[in-house]
Amino acid sequence: MPFEIIDSNSRVAEVRLICDDCGKFIGSRVMLKSQVEAIRKKRVICHNCKETRNGNKPES
């Protein structure tokens, strides 16, 4: 699960984004409920995991 809903109402939700690969907290944002449903179907990956996948060494 790439995110966790912190709070919501009928139109918007505050979402905590979590990396699918390592489970690291990425950040939080307020977005429309329709955007939350769209992100539910996508993988969310942090910067370090993206760098590792591309063969680059992640920054410390």
C-alpha positions in Angstrom: 0.0 0.0 0.0 1.7 3.2 -1.1 -0.2 5.5 1.2 -2.1 5.9 4.4 -5.1 8.3 4.7 -4.6 10.5 7.7 -7.8 12.5 7.5 -10.5 13.1 4.8 -13.8 14.7 4.1 -16.2 14.4 1.1 -13.8 16.2 -1.3 -10.2 16.0 -0.1 -7.9 13.7 1.9 -4.6 14.2 3.7 -2.4 11.3 2.6 0.9 10.0 4.0 3.0 8.6 1.1 5.1 5.5 1.9 7.6 3.8 -0.4 6.4 0.4 -1.7 9.9 -1.0 -1.8 11.5 -0.1 1.5 8.5 1.2 3.5 10.2 4.6 4.1 8.0 7.7 4.8 8.2 9.9 1.7 5.9 12.8 2.7 2.3 13.9 3.2 0.0 15.9 1.0 -3.6 17.1 0.7 -5.2 15.9 -2.5 -8.6 15.4 -4.1 -10.3 12.1 -3.5 -10.2 11.4 -7.2 -6.4 11.7 -7.1 -6.3 9.4 -4.1 -8.1 6.7 -6.1 -5.7 7.2 -9.0 -2.6 6.8 -6.8 -4.1 3.7 -5.2 -3.4 1.9 -8.5 0.2 3.2 -8.9 3.5 2.2 -7.1 5.0 4.9 -5.0 8.8 4.7 -4.7 11.2 6.9 -2.8 14.2 8.7 -4.4 16.8 6.2 -2.9 15.0 3.2 -4.3 14.7 4.9 -7.7 18.4 5.5 -7.7 19.2 2.0 -6.7 17.0 0.6 -9.5 18.8 2.8 -12.0 22.1 1.4 -11.0 23.2 4.6 -9.2 24.5 4.6 -5.7 22.0 6.4 -3.4 23.2 9.5 -1.6 23.9 9.2 2.1 
